[in-house]
């Protein structure tokens, strides 16, 4: 079960990096939890602010008979965090495509999936979860991010939240959907919890800063299909854009 083996670290550059360097030493579903990260990063290698008081952890997956594709694990944890925030704290949480969790249009959590390959086959997937819980936000982040403490008016117990997220991920999604015949159902649930829907008029920002405006035609595994104002359908990979809306 996820979290049967938990490694707790006071401070580490990155829990994802720690597992990437040590993945062969630990069993599948090992959780590495750091009280503070000094070099945390997001999906586009953006620096992630991860001070004491937040919940910063990564999970190692190297199952024998389940899919080893990072975005499925990101979706699982996105849904687990949303479920926790809705059920326990009665918060209107939503997934900002593809891997951020928002409450009141502010980011409370980010999730990153990475793979390690042996030749052309994946050996493991590592999922990193960074959630603002009791940590204070810097002034420049306060307009776009929020902490759980701010939303509920009191501090929360990090260890309890960690265990609940992993419990939901394991029992509600991992056991149920991580099989060849049912994994597509996980994607359907994820799409239903996104902040964008087919037919929406949306704005995208590319890595170069260009703004793209168009109609969302389709949501694929790792990219969006957009009908732009010139009547052309184009594909935009998640690593190349940010959704502004």
Secondary structure, DSSP 8 states (H G I E B T S, - for coil): -TTSSEEEEEEES-HHHHHHHHGGGS-TT-EEEEEEESS-B-TTS-B----TTSEEEEEEE--SSS---HHHHHHHHHHHHHHHHHHTT---EEEETTTEEEETTEEEEEEEEEEEEETTEEEEEEEEEEE-SS----TTTTTTB--HHHHHSS---HHHHHHHHHHHIIIIIIHHH-STTTHHHHHHHHHHTBS--TT-EEEEEETTS-EEEEEEEEE-SSEEEEEETTS-EEEEETTTEEE--
